[in-house]
Amino acid sequence: MSQKNQTAHKNHSHRYREDVPRTMLTRLIEQDAPLFSHSHLVLMYGFFQAEMAPEANQGVASWIRDCIRQYGLPSLVRFDSHRRAQIFRRDQFQPWIEPLIDQAC
């Protein structure tokens, strides 16, 4: 990668970090950590959904990356924790999920 491209990539990485909502889901993605108990993650597609349970013991970023490779970007992401559910539409999560997954994996 040329020096100019590296600088542009660093600027883009810094910019997306400012726009990333600071949630438990983004922290799990950044760390590629497994889900904690009493939570689950669902990627909703047109006619089906992919669900990650805490028992999977797989990193969240790795699991999302595998789903995106297999099925493409979902329409909605739902993350349920013991506190409350968080639902993100594609236009809300797409700008920050791909850089986080790239960073984590």
Secondary structure, DSSP 8 states (H G I E B T S, - for coil): --HHHHHHHHHHHHHHHHHS---HHHHHHHHT----TT-EEEEE-SS-EEEE-GGG---HHHHHHHHHHHH-S-SEEEEE-SS-EEEEEHHHHHHHHHHHHHHH-
